[in-house]
Amino acid sequence: MNEEGINIILFILGSIAIFIAIIFYNSRPDLHNCYSCGKYLTVNAHRYWYKVNGKNVPYCAKCNRKSR
């Protein structure tokens, strides 16, 4: 197996891992929905985590500013 073959295998495995991570992220609303307003938070969105009933929940930046 040469270097080109190894690179292709790593590319395929990396693509599969990213695809699985995206599916996992979108299947968990407690990771991508604001607890207060329900807004969808993208992967790049800044989250503020608060503990509610012993569980960490995300808040979007807008709801965090309102709660201050």
N, C-alpha and C positions, 0 to 999 in steps of 0.2 A: 504494500500500500504506500503510495507516494504522498507527498505533502498536499497535493491538490485534492486527492480523495479524502484525506483527513479533514481538510477545510470544508468540503461539501457536507460531510457527515456532521461536523460541528454546527454548520449553518442550519441544517435540517433539525437537529436536536434543539438548538436555541430557538428556532421558530416555533417548534412544538411547545417548548416551555413557556414562551411568551403567550401563545394562544391559550394554554391552560390557565395561566395567571389572569388573563383578561376575563375568561369565563368564571373563575373563582371570584374575582372582584365584583363582577356584575350580578352574581348570584347571592351576594350578601348585602342586603339593604342597610344593615347597621354600619357598613363601611362607606357607602357612597350616597347616603341621604342625610341631609341636615335634620337633626332631631327636632328642631323647633319649627322650621317652615317646610321641610320635606324636599327642599331643592336638591337636584342631582349634583353631586360634587364630582368633578372630573378627577382624574389621577393627579393633575397638576394643581388642583385647587388647594388653597391653604385652609387647613382645618384647625379648629380649636377644640381640644378634647376636654370634656367635663365628666365627672362621675355622677351618674343619676341612678339611684337605687342600687348602688354597688357595681354598676356596669359603666364602662367608658363609652360615651356617645359623642359623635362629631357634631360640631356647629359650624356653619359657614361664617365668613367674615362679617357679613351684614348682621346676622343674628347676634354675633359676639359683640358688635358695637352697640346694638340695641340693649343688650343685657347689662351694660356697664352703668 
